[in-house]
Amino acid sequence: MDITAGKLLIAEPFMLDPNFKRAVILICEHNDLGTTGFMLNKPLEIRIHELLAEFPECKAPVFMGGPVAVDSIHYLHNVGGLLDESLEVCPGVFWGGDFEKLKFLMDNGLIKDVNIRFFVGYSGWTEGQLEEELKELTWLVDDMDPNYLFKTKPFILWQTVLNNKGNTYTVIAQMPDSVSLN
């Protein structure tokens, strides 16, 4: 399956890299320079207004987006029509947009906590790097469903995506997190 914006990367069950163990990553950009995405299932125990003092208080979840540029904040949302300069990643999911307008819209209740997810850092691959990892069977590729981001609990997302793929993936989804528990 081709890698394009809007596709999911699902970590294979024996991935050794602790950054990506059982990760589900939404690809938001893929071009000749590389690939950018965000881990959808690694929540942090912090709120965005604790990271950015000028941000309105809210309960929208904050996730570890990936190990690259962990001094940056990104956001995915489903209100592209309200937020200027946002980019549609796939139907129902938008990336970024005018940050000042985002603060205004959230402060005035026009964008709710359920409409947005924040990410510290991102997951990135240089030109050709992701394609090599795919050849090594490090990742599975699947289509994104906005419900994965906005409705599915992060701690069951990896299993949910694999179950939805069907066939042998449903068996893989049931594998315990620790190999010693097999």
C-alpha positions in Angstrom: 0.0 0.0 0.0 1.3 3.4 -0.9 2.3 5.8 1.8 0.3 9.1 1.6 -1.1 11.6 3.9 -4.1 10.1 5.7 -2.7 6.6 6.0 -1.9 4.9 9.3 1.3 3.2 10.3 0.7 0.4 12.8 3.8 -0.9 14.6 4.3 -4.6 14.2 4.0 -6.5 17.6 7.7 -7.2 18.1 8.9 -3.7 17.5 11.9 -3.1 19.8 12.1 0.7 19.5 10.5 1.9 22.8 9.4 5.1 21.1 7.2 3.2 18.7 6.2 0.1 20.6 2.5 -0.6 19.6 2.3 2.8 18.1 -0.4 3.9 15.7 0.8 6.9 13.6 -1.3 9.1 11.3 0.8 10.2 8.3 0.1 13.9 7.8 2.7 14.6 5.1 4.7 12.4 2.7 6.8 13.9 -0.1 10.3 13.7 -1.7 11.9 15.2 1.5 10.4 12.7 3.9 7.4 11.8 6.1 5.7 13.5 9.1 3.1 11.9 11.3 1.8 11.8 14.9 1.3 8.9 17.3 -2.4 8.7 18.2 -2.1 6.4 21.2 0.6 7.8 23.5 -1.3 10.1 25.8 0.6 12.4 28.3 -0.6 13.3 31.8 -0.6 17.0 31.1 -2.9 19.6 29.6 -2.1 22.1 26.9 -2.6 25.1 29.1 0.1 23.7 31.4 2.5 23.6 28.5 1.5 26.9 27.0 0.5 29.4 29.7 -1.3 31.7 27.2 -3.6 28.9 26.0 -7.2 28.8 27.4 -7.8 26.1 30.0 -9.2 23.0 28.4 -9.3 19.2 28.8 -8.4 18.3 25.3 -5.9 15.4 25.4 -2.2 15.9 24.8 -0.2 13.1 23.2 3.5 12.3 22.6 3.5 12.9 18.8 6.9 11.3 18.4 10.5 11.7 19.3 11.3 14.5 16.9 11.2 18.2 17.9 9.7 17.5 21.3 9.9 21.3 21.9 7.1 21.8 19.4 3.3 21.6 19.7 1.0 20.4 16.9 -2.7 19.7 16.7 -5.2 17.6 14.8 -8.8 18.5 14.7 -12.2 18.0 12.9 -13.1 21.7 12.5 -11.2 22.6 9.4 -14.0 24.9 8.2 -13.6 27.0 11.3 -9.8 27.1 11.5 -8.1 29.1 8.8 -4.9 27.6 7.3 -5.6 24.1 8.4 -4.6 21.3 6.1 -7.0 18.4 5.4 -5.1 15.1 6.1 -8.0 12.9 5.2 -11.8 13.3 5.4 -12.7 14.5 8.8 -9.2 15.2 10.1 -7.2 18.4 9.7 -3.7 19.4 10.8 -2.8 22.8 12.3 -4.2 26.1 11.4 -4.1 29.7 12.7 -3.0 29.3 16.3 -4.3 32.7 17.5 -7.7 31.9 16.0 -7.6 28.4 17.7 -7.1 30.0 21.1 -10.0 32.5 20.4 -12.4 29.7 19.2 -11.5 27.4 22.2 -11.8 30.3 24.7 -15.3 31.1 23.4 -16.5 27.4 23.2 -16.7 27.3 19.4 -14.1 24.5 19.4 -14.7 21.9 22.1 -12.2 19.5 23.7 -13.7 16.6 21.7 -12.8 18.3 18.5 -9.0 18.6 18.9 -5.9 16.6 20.0 -2.6 18.1 20.8 0.8 16.6 20.2 4.2 17.2 21.7 6.8 16.6 18.9 6.2 14.5 15.9 7.3 11.3 14.2 9.5 11.9 11.2 11.4 10.0 8.5 13.9 11.3 6.0 13.7 10.6 2.3 13.4 6.8 1.7 13.8 5.9 5.4 10.1 4.9 5.9 10.1 2.9 2.7 13.1 0.9 4.0 11.3 0.3 7.3 8.3 -1.0 5.4 10.5 -3.4 3.4 11.7 -4.7 6.8 8.1 -5.3 7.8 8.4 -2.8 10.8 5.0 -1.3 10.0 1.6 -2.2 8.7 -0.2 0.3 6.6 -4.0 1.0 6.8 -6.6 3.6 6.1 -7.4 6.2 8.7 -10.8 6.5 10.2 -11.5 9.8 12.1 -13.1 7.7 14.9 -9.7 6.3 15.7 -8.6 9.8 16.7 -11.7 11.2 18.2 -13.7 8.3 19.6 -11.4 5.4 20.3 -9.6 5.2 23.7 -5.8 5.5 23.1 -4.9 2.5 25.2 -6.9 0.1 22.9 -6.3 1.8 19.6 -3.5 -0.5 18.4 -5.7 -3.6 19.1 -8.8 -1.9 17.6 -7.0 -1.0 14.3 -5.6 -4.5 14.0 -9.0 -6.1 14.7 -10.6 -3.9 12.1 -8.0 -5.2 9.5 -9.4 -8.7 10.1 -7.9 -12.1 9.2 -4.7 -12.9 11.0 -4.4 -9.4 12.3 -7.2 -10.2 14.9 -4.9 -12.9 16.3 -1.9 -10.4 16.4 -4.1 -7.9 18.2 -4.7 -10.4 21.0 -0.9 -10.9 21.7 0.1 -9.6 25.1 2.3 -6.6 25.4 5.1 -8.6 26.9 6.5 -11.6 25.0 7.0 -13.4 28.4 3.2 -13.5 28.8 2.8 -15.6 25.6 
